[in-house]
Amino acid sequence: MLGESPVPDQPIRLHPLPGQPLIYTPQRNYLVLERRAGAWRAWWELEGDGATAALPVD
């Protein structure tokens, strides 16, 4: 079914943002991607709580 598994054999999984207890946050937020020396990392900026911990992007 469309939207449930857009990539075959790769199920969709939802996880809380780093440091957040719930899957959904009630704050406005945006994702930041950064590349340094060829390595990527990502973090979210939350309107009330500030930045989450950065995660490596493989």
ABEGO torsion letter per residue (X at the ends): XBGABABBGBBBBBBBBBGBABABBABBBBBBBBBBGGBBBBBBBBAAAEBBBBBBBX
